[in-house]
Amino acid sequence: MRFLFLFIFLLAGVVRAQDYPAKPLNYITDEADLLNDVEESALNSKLKAFEDSSSNQLFIYTAPGLNGKAIESISQDIFHEWHIGRDGKNNGILITIFSEDHKFRIHTGYGLEGILPDLLTKHIQDNDMRPLFKENRYYEGIDKGVDQLIYYSKHEFNPSDIEESPVGLFVFFYVFSAVFLLITLLLNKGLKDRPTAKKVVMILSIIFFLIPFMGAFFMLIMVFVTLSMRKDLVRGSGSGGWTSSGDSSSWSGSSDSDYSSLSSDSGFSGGGGGDSGGGGSSSDW
């Protein structure tokens, strides 16, 4: 019986080891075959130069699928198994890409979490990498993401550098304006025999129209009031009320211990002993 348990234990270890290589052969480990030899060589050269100039280590791992695992968990496992980053500096970065699941992650070491905060890595994923991944232009997406990570590892990131497009605000404002005007007209019709109330509604409409977000809340109230007055609009009388509700969400992270360095007979040193607490961001395409 002891031998059976031992066999199962060893088999589980072998299966786990087959999820990803125990040690990288270079900066790029492309098990999903997303890159050709020329592209892989170009990226390896760029990442080698990046480490030589900064001591920061950036590794890329691609695979077909997650096999039911969470991308955050497997990225953390790979990061620790490969000891990405320098011992004491923890200045490693790992990009994991799972083509069949259409998911990818930028995972950072302790030493780079302040330089490459989650807000920045998420922005790089969604704005520089995802659009190209959607077009199956994986090399261009990876290369562009790498360039951004290299740039911001050498230049201080300012959250104001990330400018959100104003298009969404303009659309919201114009749609809000049209609906607001419609509701105001309906209320005025319902209050045609109450001049004082009509004036109050008009004044409030002007005030909240000039302050869109407060106006949006007021508009919500007006919607329910209008619905409750639907009988007034037909017969001249009615009443009603409204309720509202909200929800909340939470986030949690994890941390782990540090590891010793790796070495290779081929001349590629692999990771240098860095550690990560799970910083970074995940995205999909």
Contacts in CASP RR format, 6 or more apart in sequence:
PFRMAT RR
TARGET T0000
AUTHOR 0000-0000-0000
METHOD contacts of the structure
MODEL  1
MRFLFLFIFLLAGVVRAQDYPAKPLNYITDEADLLNDVEESALNSKLKAF
EDSSSNQLFIYTAPGLNGKAIESISQDIFHEWHIGRDGKNNGILITIFSE
DHKFRIHTGYGLEGILPDLLTKHIQDNDMRPLFKENRYYEGIDKGVDQLI
YYSKHEFNPSDIEESPVGLFVFFYVFSAVFLLITLLLNKGLKDRPTAKKV
VMILSIIFFLIPFMGAFFMLIMVFVTLSMRKDLVRGSGSGGWTSSGDSSS
WSGSSDSDYSSLSSDSGFSGGGGGDSGGGGSSSDW
19 67 0 8 1.000
19 69 0 8 1.000
19 74 0 8 1.000
20 29 0 8 1.000
20 31 0 8 1.000
20 61 0 8 1.000
20 63 0 8 1.000
20 74 0 8 1.000
20 77 0 8 1.000
20 78 0 8 1.000
20 81 0 8 1.000
21 29 0 8 1.000
22 81 0 8 1.000
23 81 0 8 1.000
23 82 0 8 1.000
23 262 0 8 1.000
23 264 0 8 1.000
23 270 0 8 1.000
24 59 0 8 1.000
24 61 0 8 1.000
24 82 0 8 1.000
24 268 0 8 1.000
24 270 0 8 1.000
24 271 0 8 1.000
25 264 0 8 1.000
25 266 0 8 1.000
25 268 0 8 1.000
26 44 0 8 1.000
26 268 0 8 1.000
27 43 0 8 1.000
27 44 0 8 1.000
27 47 0 8 1.000
27 48 0 8 1.000
27 57 0 8 1.000
27 58 0 8 1.000
27 59 0 8 1.000
27 60 0 8 1.000
28 35 0 8 1.000
28 40 0 8 1.000
28 43 0 8 1.000
28 44 0 8 1.000
28 47 0 8 1.000
28 59 0 8 1.000
28 60 0 8 1.000
29 59 0 8 1.000
29 60 0 8 1.000
29 61 0 8 1.000
29 62 0 8 1.000
30 40 0 8 1.000
30 60 0 8 1.000
30 62 0 8 1.000
31 61 0 8 1.000
31 62 0 8 1.000
31 63 0 8 1.000
31 64 0 8 1.000
32 62 0 8 1.000
32 63 0 8 1.000
32 64 0 8 1.000
32 65 0 8 1.000
32 97 0 8 1.000
32 98 0 8 1.000
32 99 0 8 1.000
32 100 0 8 1.000
34 62 0 8 1.000
34 97 0 8 1.000
34 99 0 8 1.000
34 138 0 8 1.000
34 139 0 8 1.000
34 142 0 8 1.000
35 43 0 8 1.000
35 62 0 8 1.000
35 138 0 8 1.000
35 139 0 8 1.000
35 142 0 8 1.000
36 139 0 8 1.000
39 139 0 8 1.000
42 143 0 8 1.000
43 60 0 8 1.000
43 139 0 8 1.000
43 142 0 8 1.000
43 143 0 8 1.000
43 146 0 8 1.000
46 143 0 8 1.000
46 146 0 8 1.000
46 150 0 8 1.000
47 57 0 8 1.000
47 58 0 8 1.000
47 59 0 8 1.000
47 60 0 8 1.000
47 146 0 8 1.000
50 56 0 8 1.000
50 58 0 8 1.000
50 150 0 8 1.000
51 57 0 8 1.000
51 58 0 8 1.000
54 91 0 8 1.000
54 153 0 8 1.000
54 154 0 8 1.000
55 86 0 8 1.000
55 89 0 8 1.000
55 91 0 8 1.000
56 85 0 8 1.000
56 91 0 8 1.000
56 92 0 8 1.000
56 93 0 8 1.000
56 112 0 8 1.000
56 153 0 8 1.000
57 84 0 8 1.000
57 85 0 8 1.000
57 86 0 8 1.000
57 91 0 8 1.000
57 92 0 8 1.000
57 93 0 8 1.000
57 270 0 8 1.000
57 271 0 8 1.000
57 272 0 8 1.000
58 92 0 8 1.000
58 93 0 8 1.000
58 94 0 8 1.000
58 95 0 8 1.000
58 146 0 8 1.000
58 149 0 8 1.000
58 150 0 8 1.000
59 82 0 8 1.000
59 84 0 8 1.000
59 92 0 8 1.000
59 93 0 8 1.000
59 94 0 8 1.000
59 95 0 8 1.000
59 271 0 8 1.000
60 94 0 8 1.000
60 95 0 8 1.000
60 96 0 8 1.000
60 97 0 8 1.000
60 142 0 8 1.000
60 146 0 8 1.000
61 78 0 8 1.000
61 94 0 8 1.000
61 95 0 8 1.000
61 96 0 8 1.000
61 97 0 8 1.000
62 96 0 8 1.000
62 97 0 8 1.000
62 98 0 8 1.000
62 99 0 8 1.000
62 138 0 8 1.000
63 96 0 8 1.000
63 97 0 8 1.000
63 98 0 8 1.000
63 99 0 8 1.000
64 98 0 8 1.000
64 99 0 8 1.000
64 100 0 8 1.000
65 98 0 8 1.000
65 99 0 8 1.000
65 100 0 8 1.000
65 101 0 8 1.000
66 74 0 8 1.000
66 98 0 8 1.000
66 101 0 8 1.000
66 103 0 8 1.000
71 96 0 8 1.000
71 98 0 8 1.000
71 101 0 8 1.000
71 103 0 8 1.000
71 104 0 8 1.000
71 105 0 8 1.000
71 282 0 8 1.000
72 105 0 8 1.000
72 107 0 8 1.000
72 278 0 8 1.000
72 282 0 8 1.000
74 96 0 8 1.000
75 94 0 8 1.000
75 96 0 8 1.000
75 105 0 8 1.000
75 107 0 8 1.000
75 278 0 8 1.000
76 107 0 8 1.000
76 254 0 8 1.000
76 256 0 8 1.000
76 276 0 8 1.000
76 277 0 8 1.000
76 278 0 8 1.000
78 94 0 8 1.000
78 96 0 8 1.000
79 92 0 8 1.000
79 94 0 8 1.000
79 107 0 8 1.000
79 109 0 8 1.000
79 276 0 8 1.000
79 278 0 8 1.000
80 256 0 8 1.000
80 259 0 8 1.000
80 275 0 8 1.000
80 276 0 8 1.000
82 94 0 8 1.000
82 262 0 8 1.000
82 270 0 8 1.000
82 271 0 8 1.000
83 259 0 8 1.000
83 260 0 8 1.000
83 261 0 8 1.000
83 262 0 8 1.000
83 270 0 8 1.000
83 271 0 8 1.000
83 272 0 8 1.000
83 273 0 8 1.000
83 274 0 8 1.000
84 92 0 8 1.000
84 93 0 8 1.000
84 94 0 8 1.000
84 109 0 8 1.000
84 271 0 8 1.000
84 272 0 8 1.000
84 273 0 8 1.000
84 274 0 8 1.000
84 276 0 8 1.000
85 91 0 8 1.000
85 92 0 8 1.000
85 109 0 8 1.000
85 271 0 8 1.000
85 272 0 8 1.000
85 273 0 8 1.000
85 274 0 8 1.000
86 92 0 8 1.000
86 272 0 8 1.000
86 273 0 8 1.000
86 274 0 8 1.000
87 258 0 8 1.000
87 260 0 8 1.000
87 261 0 8 1.000
87 272 0 8 1.000
87 273 0 8 1.000
87 274 0 8 1.000
88 258 0 8 1.000
88 273 0 8 1.000
88 274 0 8 1.000
89 111 0 8 1.000
89 274 0 8 1.000
90 109 0 8 1.000
90 110 0 8 1.000
90 111 0 8 1.000
90 112 0 8 1.000
90 258 0 8 1.000
90 274 0 8 1.000
90 275 0 8 1.000
90 276 0 8 1.000
91 109 0 8 1.000
91 111 0 8 1.000
91 112 0 8 1.000
91 274 0 8 1.000
92 108 0 8 1.000
92 109 0 8 1.000
92 111 0 8 1.000
92 112 0 8 1.000
92 274 0 8 1.000
92 276 0 8 1.000
93 106 0 8 1.000
93 107 0 8 1.000
93 108 0 8 1.000
93 109 0 8 1.000
93 112 0 8 1.000
93 116 0 8 1.000
93 149 0 8 1.000
93 153 0 8 1.000
94 105 0 8 1.000
94 106 0 8 1.000
94 107 0 8 1.000
94 108 0 8 1.000
94 276 0 8 1.000
95 104 0 8 1.000
95 105 0 8 1.000
95 106 0 8 1.000
95 107 0 8 1.000
95 142 0 8 1.000
95 145 0 8 1.000
95 146 0 8 1.000
96 104 0 8 1.000
96 105 0 8 1.000
96 107 0 8 1.000
97 103 0 8 1.000
97 104 0 8 1.000
97 138 0 8 1.000
97 142 0 8 1.000
98 104 0 8 1.000
99 138 0 8 1.000
101 284 0 8 1.000
102 133 0 8 1.000
102 284 0 8 1.000
102 285 0 8 1.000
103 282 0 8 1.000
103 283 0 8 1.000
103 284 0 8 1.000
104 125 0 8 1.000
104 129 0 8 1.000
104 133 0 8 1.000
104 282 0 8 1.000
104 283 0 8 1.000
104 284 0 8 1.000
104 285 0 8 1.000
105 280 0 8 1.000
105 281 0 8 1.000
105 282 0 8 1.000
105 283 0 8 1.000
106 116 0 8 1.000
106 121 0 8 1.000
106 124 0 8 1.000
106 125 0 8 1.000
106 149 0 8 1.000
106 280 0 8 1.000
106 281 0 8 1.000
107 276 0 8 1.000
107 278 0 8 1.000
107 279 0 8 1.000
107 280 0 8 1.000
108 116 0 8 1.000
108 121 0 8 1.000
108 276 0 8 1.000
108 278 0 8 1.000
108 279 0 8 1.000
108 280 0 8 1.000
109 274 0 8 1.000
109 275 0 8 1.000
109 276 0 8 1.000
109 277 0 8 1.000
109 278 0 8 1.000
109 279 0 8 1.000
110 274 0 8 1.000
110 275 0 8 1.000
110 276 0 8 1.000
110 277 0 8 1.000
112 153 0 8 1.000
113 277 0 8 1.000
113 279 0 8 1.000
113 280 0 8 1.000
115 152 0 8 1.000
115 153 0 8 1.000
115 156 0 8 1.000
115 157 0 8 1.000
116 149 0 8 1.000
116 152 0 8 1.000
116 153 0 8 1.000
116 157 0 8 1.000
116 280 0 8 1.000
117 157 0 8 1.000
118 279 0 8 1.000
118 280 0 8 1.000
118 281 0 8 1.000
119 159 0 8 1.000
119 162 0 8 1.000
120 152 0 8 1.000
120 157 0 8 1.000
120 162 0 8 1.000
121 149 0 8 1.000
121 280 0 8 1.000
121 281 0 8 1.000
122 280 0 8 1.000
122 281 0 8 1.000
122 283 0 8 1.000
123 162 0 8 1.000
124 145 0 8 1.000
124 148 0 8 1.000
124 149 0 8 1.000
124 152 0 8 1.000
125 281 0 8 1.000
125 282 0 8 1.000
125 283 0 8 1.000
126 283 0 8 1.000
128 141 0 8 1.000
128 144 0 8 1.000
128 145 0 8 1.000
128 148 0 8 1.000
129 141 0 8 1.000
129 142 0 8 1.000
129 144 0 8 1.000
129 145 0 8 1.000
129 283 0 8 1.000
130 283 0 8 1.000
130 284 0 8 1.000
130 285 0 8 1.000
132 138 0 8 1.000
132 140 0 8 1.000
132 141 0 8 1.000
132 144 0 8 1.000
133 141 0 8 1.000
133 285 0 8 1.000
134 285 0 8 1.000
172 212 0 8 1.000
173 212 0 8 1.000
176 212 0 8 1.000
176 215 0 8 1.000
176 216 0 8 1.000
176 219 0 8 1.000
177 209 0 8 1.000
179 219 0 8 1.000
180 205 0 8 1.000
180 208 0 8 1.000
180 209 0 8 1.000
180 215 0 8 1.000
180 219 0 8 1.000
180 222 0 8 1.000
183 219 0 8 1.000
183 222 0 8 1.000
183 223 0 8 1.000
183 226 0 8 1.000
184 201 0 8 1.000
184 202 0 8 1.000
184 205 0 8 1.000
184 222 0 8 1.000
186 226 0 8 1.000
186 233 0 8 1.000
187 201 0 8 1.000
187 222 0 8 1.000
187 225 0 8 1.000
187 226 0 8 1.000
187 229 0 8 1.000
188 198 0 8 1.000
188 201 0 8 1.000
188 202 0 8 1.000
189 233 0 8 1.000
190 229 0 8 1.000
190 232 0 8 1.000
190 233 0 8 1.000
190 236 0 8 1.000
191 197 0 8 1.000
191 198 0 8 1.000
191 201 0 8 1.000
192 198 0 8 1.000
204 218 0 8 1.000
208 214 0 8 1.000
208 215 0 8 1.000
208 218 0 8 1.000
208 219 0 8 1.000
209 215 0 8 1.000
220 244 0 8 1.000
221 242 0 8 1.000
224 240 0 8 1.000
224 241 0 8 1.000
224 242 0 8 1.000
225 240 0 8 1.000
225 241 0 8 1.000
225 242 0 8 1.000
228 238 0 8 1.000
228 239 0 8 1.000
228 240 0 8 1.000
228 241 0 8 1.000
228 242 0 8 1.000
229 238 0 8 1.000
229 240 0 8 1.000
231 237 0 8 1.000
231 238 0 8 1.000
232 238 0 8 1.000
253 277 0 8 1.000
253 278 0 8 1.000
254 277 0 8 1.000
254 278 0 8 1.000
255 277 0 8 1.000
255 278 0 8 1.000
256 275 0 8 1.000
256 276 0 8 1.000
256 277 0 8 1.000
256 278 0 8 1.000
257 275 0 8 1.000
258 273 0 8 1.000
258 274 0 8 1.000
258 275 0 8 1.000
259 273 0 8 1.000
259 274 0 8 1.000
259 275 0 8 1.000
260 273 0 8 1.000
261 269 0 8 1.000
261 271 0 8 1.000
261 272 0 8 1.000
261 273 0 8 1.000
262 269 0 8 1.000
262 270 0 8 1.000
262 271 0 8 1.000
262 272 0 8 1.000
262 273 0 8 1.000
263 269 0 8 1.000
263 270 0 8 1.000
264 270 0 8 1.000
END
